[in-house]
Amino acid sequence: MRVDLHMHTGYSADAAYPQTTADKVRACVDAGLDIIGLTDHLDYHHAMGPSENRDPEGCLRDAWAAKRAFAGQIEVLVGMEIGQIHADPAADAFVRGHALDMVIGSLHVMPNDVDIYFHEYEKLDCDAFLHSYFDQVLAMEAHGGFDVLAHIDYPLRVMKHGDYVPSFDHYMDRVEQVLRTCIDRGYALELNAAGLAGWQKRVGPPQDILYEYRRMGGERISIGSDAHTLDTVGRGLADCVRNARDAGFTSVTVFRQRRAEQVPLSR
């Protein structure tokens, strides 16, 4: 099965606009995908209201309409990428109040409500920052309410500056805490292709982390292009599949009505 379980339409504030849900699904059909997850952003914060979605209710209405309209051509899973689900009780209320196939749990912002993309790393203690980041990921995992743990290497995309090249190599004890909780709580660890467009030029997480996840008993993985434009659906899926197979995985986890099911990895 060719799956892409993480993508964004024009409802996400950081995605190309206009970009309708139907446009996105047609692009996925044209790309030869079998199962997709429509997972627009809805970020919650510690000190302000939710953001990053222009209209969550309209977003889900359109997603369900697309699921029906394209049945027989492609399987559409209706989802949402919830940022910082642990930061605001309204996040849990939103998830409980809506019919969803899947929920991606992401950590985009730190407790100061500044996105990880926008910190001034040349002025920060990056070691302290990364420890704080792992603290927040663990808090989010402990809180729960989601199915897929997204892009745990998110800071590595943006922390590079001057001679500093960010890496988790010296933080594997913290990474292992995150992976252990992921396994124990039944989340699927995401392989995310967005890093192909940045300085890393590769999908995440780093392969040694995927090896460790498998060694520790991890069985559930998710795969996503994280496409924010129509022409990037399916981006990096072959890389993700190759990395997954190299680490010993033969299936990918999809969530239908929040229940995990395994489907074979594509060749």
Buried (B, 14 or more C-beta within 10 A) or exposed (E): EBBBBBBBBBBBBEBBEEBBBBBBBBBBBEBEBBBBBBBBBBBBBEEEEBBBBBEBEEBBEBBBBBBEBBEEEBBBBBBBBBBBBBBBEEBBEBBEEBEBBBBBBBBBBBBEBEBBEEBEBEEEEBEEBBEBBBBBBBBBBEBBBBBBBBBBBBBBBBBBBEEEEBEBEEBEEBBBBBBBBBBEBEBBBBBBBBBBBEEBEBBBBBBEBBBBBBEEEBBBBBBBBBBBBBEBBBBBBBBBBBBBEEBEBEBBBBBEEBEBEBBEBBE
